[in-house]
Amino acid sequence: MMSIPGARGRPWTEPSTGIGKMKMIRLTASRPGFTLIEILIVLSIIGILLGLAVPQYQMSVKRAREAVLKENLFIMRKMIDQYYQDKHRYPPSLQSLVEENYLKTIPIDPITGSSETWVEVRQMPPVDEYIPGENLGIVDVKSGSEAKALDGTFYNTW
């Protein structure tokens, strides 16, 4: 039996009997692992896929935040209208909607990440009937963000 030093796997054998039998010859010794070219090809494919996927992911996150903002605005406006229907006056603040169980909590503005940034739009009394110091109610609510939406409008105009 003959073996090649440094080779892995089965040792090289040479048949000792029989005429015309061929010797098993192994030209290269294989080592486990990847070549540099294989690694570079895989990394470049991963880079291309990430280059395509990351912008799509960021866009979908922004779309989701806009959808949540629209839903929050719709619900708060609906509760302001419900308050007016019930009490024949507008609520003095968003917190009063929570205190009187129209809302469980003031929702978080998904664009600013805070429930404190909502802009309360107060009712405008007729000029001849305005009494200074009178607490005017909230007729609308808007986002406190000054960022642009995907459609080109500003969030604080919704």
DRENSE-241068 format. One record per residue: residue in one letter; chain; residue number from 1; x, y, z of N, C-alpha, C in turn. Coordinates in Angstrom, 1 decimal, padded with zeros to 4 digits. Layout:
// residues N
a|A|NUM|X|Y|Z|X|Y|Z|X|Y|Z
...
//
This chain:
// residues 158
m|A|1|000.8|-001.2|000.0|000.0|000.0|000.0|000.9|001.2|000.0
m|A|2|000.5|002.2|-000.8|001.3|003.4|-001.0|000.4|004.6|-000.6
s|A|3|000.9|005.6|000.1|000.1|006.7|000.5|001.0|008.0|000.1
i|A|4|000.3|009.0|-000.2|000.9|010.3|-000.5|000.9|011.2|000.7
p|A|5|002.0|011.6|001.1|002.1|012.5|002.3|001.3|013.8|002.1
g|A|6|000.6|014.2|003.2|-000.2|015.4|003.1|-001.6|015.3|002.5
a|A|7|-001.9|014.1|001.9|-003.2|013.9|001.3|-004.2|013.5|002.3
r|A|8|-005.4|013.9|002.2|-006.4|013.6|003.1|-007.3|012.5|002.5
g|A|9|-008.1|011.8|003.3|-009.0|010.8|002.8|-008.3|009.5|002.8
r|A|10|-008.8|008.6|001.9|-008.3|007.3|001.8|-006.8|007.3|001.3
p|A|11|-006.0|006.4|001.8|-004.6|006.3|001.3|-004.6|005.8|-000.1
w|A|12|-003.6|006.1|-000.9|-003.5|005.6|-002.2|-003.1|004.2|-002.2
t|A|13|-003.8|003.4|-003.0|-003.4|002.0|-003.0|-003.1|001.6|-004.4
e|A|14|-002.2|000.6|-004.5|-001.8|000.1|-005.8|-002.1|-001.4|-005.8
p|A|15|-002.9|-001.8|-006.8|-003.2|-003.2|-006.9|-001.9|-004.1|-007.1
s|A|16|-001.8|-005.1|-006.3|-000.6|-005.9|-006.4|-000.8|-007.2|-007.3
t|A|17|-002.0|-007.5|-007.6|-002.2|-008.6|-008.5|-003.0|-008.3|-009.7
g|A|18|-002.9|-009.0|-010.7|-003.6|-008.9|-012.0|-002.8|-008.1|-013.0
i|A|19|-003.0|-008.5|-014.2|-002.2|-007.8|-015.3|-003.2|-006.9|-016.0
g|A|20|-002.8|-005.7|-016.3|-003.6|-004.8|-017.1|-004.5|-003.9|-016.2
k|A|21|-004.5|-004.1|-014.9|-005.3|-003.3|-014.1|-004.6|-001.9|-014.0
m|A|22|-005.4|-000.9|-013.9|-004.8|000.5|-013.9|-004.6|000.9|-012.4
k|A|23|-003.6|001.7|-012.3|-003.3|002.2|-011.0|-004.3|003.4|-010.8
m|A|24|-004.8|003.6|-009.5|-005.6|004.7|-009.2|-004.7|005.9|-008.9
i|A|25|-004.8|006.9|-009.7|-004.0|008.1|-009.6|-004.9|009.3|-009.3
r|A|26|-004.5|010.0|-008.3|-005.2|011.2|-007.9|-004.3|012.4|-008.1
l|A|27|-004.7|013.3|-009.0|-003.8|014.4|-009.4|-003.8|015.5|-008.4
t|A|28|-005.0|015.9|-007.8|-005.0|017.0|-006.9|-005.6|016.6|-005.6
a|A|29|-005.2|017.2|-004.5|-005.7|016.9|-003.2|-006.7|018.1|-002.9
s|A|30|-008.0|017.7|-002.7|-009.0|018.8|-002.5|-009.0|019.1|-001.0
r|A|31|-009.2|020.4|-000.7|-009.3|020.9|000.7|-010.7|021.5|000.8
p|A|32|-011.3|021.4|001.9|-012.7|022.0|002.1|-012.5|023.5|002.2
g|A|33|-013.5|024.3|001.7|-013.5|025.7|001.7|-013.9|026.3|000.4
f|A|34|-013.9|027.7|000.4|-014.3|028.4|-000.8|-013.1|029.2|-001.4
t|A|35|-013.1|029.4|-002.7|-012.1|030.3|-003.3|-012.5|031.7|-003.1
l|A|36|-011.6|032.6|-003.3|-011.8|034.0|-003.1|-012.8|034.5|-004.2
i|A|37|-012.8|034.0|-005.3|-013.7|034.4|-006.4|-015.1|034.0|-006.0
e|A|38|-015.3|032.8|-005.5|-016.7|032.3|-005.1|-017.2|033.2|-004.0
i|A|39|-016.4|033.6|-003.0|-016.8|034.5|-001.9|-017.2|035.8|-002.5
l|A|40|-016.4|036.4|-003.4|-016.7|037.7|-004.0|-018.0|037.7|-004.8
i|A|41|-018.3|036.6|-005.5|-019.5|036.5|-006.3|-020.7|036.5|-005.4
v|A|42|-020.6|035.7|-004.3|-021.7|035.6|-003.3|-022.0|036.9|-002.7
l|A|43|-020.9|037.6|-002.3|-021.0|038.9|-001.6|-021.6|040.0|-002.6
s|A|44|-021.2|039.9|-003.8|-021.8|040.9|-004.8|-023.3|040.6|-005.1
i|A|45|-023.7|039.4|-005.1|-025.1|039.1|-005.3|-025.9|039.5|-004.1
i|A|46|-025.4|039.3|-002.9|-026.0|039.8|-001.6|-026.1|041.3|-001.7
g|A|47|-025.1|042.0|-002.1|-025.1|043.4|-002.2|-026.1|044.0|-003.1
i|A|48|-026.3|043.3|-004.3|-027.3|043.7|-005.3|-028.7|043.5|-004.7
l|A|49|-028.9|042.4|-004.1|-030.2|042.1|-003.5|-030.6|043.1|-002.4
l|A|50|-029.6|043.5|-001.5|-029.8|044.5|-000.5|-030.1|045.8|-001.1
g|A|51|-029.4|046.2|-002.1|-029.6|047.4|-002.8|-031.0|047.6|-003.4
l|A|52|-031.6|046.5|-003.8|-032.9|046.5|-004.2|-034.0|046.5|-003.1
a|A|53|-033.7|045.8|-002.1|-034.6|045.5|-001.0|-034.7|046.7|000.0
v|A|54|-033.6|047.3|000.4|-033.7|048.3|001.4|-034.5|049.5|001.0
p|A|55|-034.5|050.1|-000.2|-035.4|051.2|-000.5|-036.8|050.8|-000.5
q|A|56|-037.1|049.6|-000.9|-038.5|049.1|-000.9|-039.0|049.0|000.6
y|A|57|-038.1|048.5|001.4|-038.5|048.4|002.9|-038.8|049.8|003.5
q|A|58|-037.9|050.7|003.2|-038.1|052.0|003.8|-039.3|052.7|003.3
m|A|59|-039.7|052.5|002.0|-040.9|053.1|001.4|-042.1|052.4|002.1
s|A|60|-042.1|051.1|002.3|-043.2|050.5|002.9|-043.4|050.9|004.3
v|A|61|-042.3|051.2|005.1|-042.4|051.7|006.4|-043.1|053.1|006.4
k|A|62|-042.7|053.9|005.5|-043.3|055.2|005.4|-044.8|055.2|005.1
r|A|63|-045.1|054.3|004.1|-046.5|054.1|003.8|-047.3|053.6|004.9
a|A|64|-046.8|052.7|005.7|-047.5|052.2|006.9|-047.7|053.3|007.9
r|A|65|-046.7|054.2|008.2|-046.8|055.3|009.1|-047.9|056.3|008.6
e|A|66|-047.9|056.5|007.3|-049.0|057.4|006.8|-050.4|056.9|007.0
a|A|67|-050.5|055.5|006.8|-051.8|054.9|007.0|-052.2|055.0|008.4
v|A|68|-051.3|054.8|009.4|-051.6|054.9|010.8|-052.0|056.4|011.1
l|A|69|-051.3|057.3|010.6|-051.6|058.8|010.8|-053.0|059.1|010.3
k|A|70|-053.4|058.6|009.1|-054.7|058.9|008.6|-055.8|058.3|009.5
e|A|71|-055.5|057.1|009.9|-056.5|056.4|010.8|-056.7|057.1|012.1
n|A|72|-055.5|057.5|012.7|-055.6|058.3|014.0|-056.4|059.6|013.9
l|A|73|-056.1|060.3|012.8|-056.8|061.6|012.5|-058.3|061.3|012.3
f|A|74|-058.6|060.3|011.6|-060.0|060.0|011.4|-060.7|059.7|012.7
i|A|75|-060.1|058.9|013.5|-060.8|058.5|014.8|-060.9|059.7|015.7
m|A|76|-059.8|060.5|015.8|-059.9|061.7|016.7|-061.0|062.7|016.2
r|A|77|-061.0|062.9|014.9|-062.0|063.8|014.3|-063.5|063.3|014.6
k|A|78|-063.6|062.0|014.4|-064.9|061.4|014.7|-065.3|061.6|016.1
m|A|79|-064.4|061.4|017.1|-064.7|061.6|018.5|-065.0|063.0|018.8
i|A|80|-064.3|064.0|018.2|-064.6|065.4|018.4|-066.0|065.7|017.9
d|A|81|-066.4|065.1|016.8|-067.8|065.3|016.3|-068.8|064.7|017.2
q|A|82|-068.5|063.5|017.7|-069.4|062.8|018.6|-069.5|063.6|019.9
y|A|83|-068.4|064.2|020.4|-068.5|065.0|021.6|-069.4|066.2|021.4
y|A|84|-069.3|066.8|020.2|-070.2|067.9|019.8|-071.6|067.5|019.7
q|A|85|-071.9|066.4|019.2|-073.3|065.8|019.1|-073.9|065.6|020.5
d|A|86|-073.1|065.1|021.4|-073.6|064.8|022.7|-073.7|066.0|023.6
k|A|87|-072.8|067.0|023.6|-072.8|068.1|024.5|-073.1|069.4|023.9
h|A|88|-073.2|069.5|022.6|-073.5|070.8|021.9|-072.5|071.8|022.1
r|A|89|-071.3|071.4|022.3|-070.1|072.3|022.3|-068.9|071.4|022.0
y|A|90|-067.8|072.1|021.6|-066.6|071.3|021.2|-065.8|071.1|022.5
p|A|91|-065.0|070.0|022.5|-064.2|069.7|023.7|-063.1|070.8|023.9
p|A|92|-062.8|071.1|025.1|-061.8|072.1|025.4|-060.3|071.7|025.1
s|A|93|-060.1|070.4|025.1|-058.8|069.9|024.8|-058.9|068.4|024.4
l|A|94|-057.8|067.9|023.8|-057.8|066.4|023.5|-057.8|065.6|024.8
q|A|95|-057.2|066.1|025.8|-057.2|065.4|027.1|-058.7|065.2|027.7
s|A|96|-059.5|066.2|027.4|-060.9|066.1|027.8|-061.6|064.9|027.1
l|A|97|-061.2|064.6|025.9|-061.8|063.4|025.2|-061.5|062.1|026.0
v|A|98|-060.2|062.1|026.5|-059.8|060.9|027.3|-060.5|060.9|028.6
e|A|99|-060.6|062.0|029.3|-061.2|062.1|030.6|-062.7|061.8|030.6
e|A|100|-063.4|062.1|029.5|-064.8|061.8|029.4|-065.1|060.5|028.5
n|A|101|-064.1|059.7|028.4|-064.2|058.3|027.8|-064.6|058.3|026.3
y|A|102|-064.2|059.3|025.6|-064.4|059.3|024.2|-063.2|058.6|023.5
l|A|103|-062.1|058.7|024.1|-060.8|058.1|023.7|-060.3|057.4|024.9
k|A|104|-059.6|056.2|024.6|-058.9|055.5|025.8|-057.7|056.3|026.1
t|A|105|-056.9|056.6|025.1|-055.7|057.5|025.3|-055.6|058.3|024.1
i|A|106|-054.8|059.4|024.2|-054.5|060.2|023.0|-053.5|059.4|022.2
p|A|107|-053.8|059.1|020.9|-052.9|058.3|020.1|-051.6|059.0|019.9
i|A|108|-050.6|058.2|019.6|-049.3|058.7|019.2|-049.2|059.0|017.7
d|A|109|-048.7|060.2|017.5|-048.5|060.6|016.1|-047.4|059.7|015.5
p|A|110|-047.6|058.9|014.5|-046.6|058.0|014.1|-045.4|058.7|013.3
i|A|111|-045.6|059.9|012.9|-044.6|060.6|012.2|-043.6|061.2|013.2
t|A|112|-044.2|061.9|014.3|-043.3|062.5|015.3|-042.9|061.5|016.4
g|A|113|-043.7|060.5|016.6|-043.4|059.5|017.6|-043.9|060.0|019.0
s|A|114|-044.8|061.0|019.1|-045.2|061.5|020.4|-046.7|061.8|020.4
s|A|115|-047.3|061.7|021.5|-048.7|062.0|021.6|-048.9|063.5|022.0
e|A|116|-047.8|064.2|022.3|-047.8|065.6|022.7|-047.7|066.6|021.5
t|A|117|-047.5|066.1|020.3|-047.2|067.0|019.2|-048.5|067.3|018.3
w|A|118|-049.6|066.8|018.7|-050.8|067.1|017.9|-051.1|068.6|018.0
v|A|119|-051.5|069.1|016.8|-051.9|070.5|016.8|-053.4|070.6|016.8
e|A|120|-053.9|071.3|017.9|-055.4|071.5|018.1|-055.8|072.7|017.3
v|A|121|-056.8|072.6|016.5|-057.4|073.7|015.7|-058.6|074.1|016.5
r|A|122|-058.6|075.4|017.0|-059.7|075.9|017.8|-060.8|076.5|016.9
q|A|123|-062.0|076.5|017.4|-063.1|077.1|016.7|-062.9|078.6|016.7
m|A|124|-063.5|079.2|015.7|-063.4|080.7|015.5|-064.8|081.3|015.7
p|A|125|-064.9|082.1|016.8|-066.2|082.7|017.0|-066.5|083.9|016.1
p|A|126|-067.7|084.2|015.9|-068.0|085.5|015.2|-067.3|086.7|015.9
v|A|127|-066.9|087.6|015.1|-066.1|088.7|015.7|-066.9|089.5|016.7
d|A|128|-068.2|089.7|016.4|-069.0|090.6|017.3|-069.5|089.8|018.6
e|A|129|-069.3|088.5|018.6|-069.7|087.7|019.8|-068.6|087.2|020.6
y|A|130|-067.4|087.6|020.3|-066.2|087.0|021.0|-066.1|087.7|022.4
i|A|131|-065.9|086.8|023.4|-065.7|087.3|024.7|-064.3|086.9|025.1
p|A|132|-063.4|087.9|025.4|-062.1|087.6|025.8|-062.0|086.7|027.0
g|A|133|-061.1|085.7|026.9|-060.9|084.8|028.0|-061.8|083.6|027.9
e|A|134|-062.7|083.5|026.9|-063.5|082.4|026.7|-062.7|081.2|026.1
n|A|135|-063.0|080.1|026.7|-062.2|078.9|026.3|-062.9|078.3|025.0
l|A|136|-062.3|078.4|023.9|-062.8|077.9|022.7|-062.5|076.5|022.5
g|A|137|-063.4|075.7|021.9|-063.2|074.3|021.8|-062.4|073.9|020.5
i|A|138|-062.0|072.6|020.5|-061.3|072.1|019.4|-062.2|071.6|018.3
v|A|139|-062.0|072.1|017.1|-062.9|071.6|016.0|-062.1|070.6|015.1
d|A|140|-060.8|070.6|015.2|-060.0|069.7|014.3|-058.7|069.5|015.0
v|A|141|-058.0|068.5|014.5|-056.7|068.1|015.0|-055.8|067.8|013.8
k|A|142|-054.5|068.2|013.9|-053.6|067.9|012.8|-052.3|067.4|013.3
s|A|143|-051.5|066.8|012.5|-050.2|066.3|012.9|-049.2|067.5|013.2
g|A|144|-048.3|067.3|014.1|-047.3|068.3|014.4|-046.1|068.2|013.6
s|A|145|-046.0|067.3|012.7|-044.8|067.1|011.8|-044.8|068.1|010.7
e|A|146|-043.6|068.6|010.3|-043.5|069.5|009.2|-042.8|068.7|008.0
a|A|147|-042.8|067.4|008.1|-042.2|066.6|007.0|-043.2|066.5|005.8
k|A|148|-042.6|066.1|004.7|-043.4|065.9|003.5|-043.8|064.4|003.4
a|A|149|-045.1|064.2|002.9|-045.6|062.9|002.7|-045.2|062.4|001.4
l|A|150|-045.5|061.1|001.1|-045.1|060.5|-000.2|-045.8|061.2|-001.4
d|A|151|-047.0|061.8|-001.1|-047.8|062.4|-002.2|-047.3|063.9|-002.4
g|A|152|-046.4|064.4|-001.6|-045.8|065.7|-001.8|-046.4|066.7|-000.9
t|A|153|-047.5|066.4|-000.2|-048.1|067.4|000.7|-047.4|067.2|002.1
f|A|154|-047.7|068.2|003.0|-047.1|068.2|004.3|-048.1|067.5|005.2
y|A|155|-047.5|066.7|006.2|-048.4|066.0|007.2|-049.2|066.9|008.0
n|A|156|-048.7|068.1|008.3|-049.5|069.0|009.1|-050.7|069.7|008.4
t|A|157|-050.9|069.4|007.1|-052.0|069.9|006.4|-053.1|068.9|006.2
w|A|158|-052.9|067.6|006.7|-053.9|066.6|006.6|-055.1|066.8|007.5
//
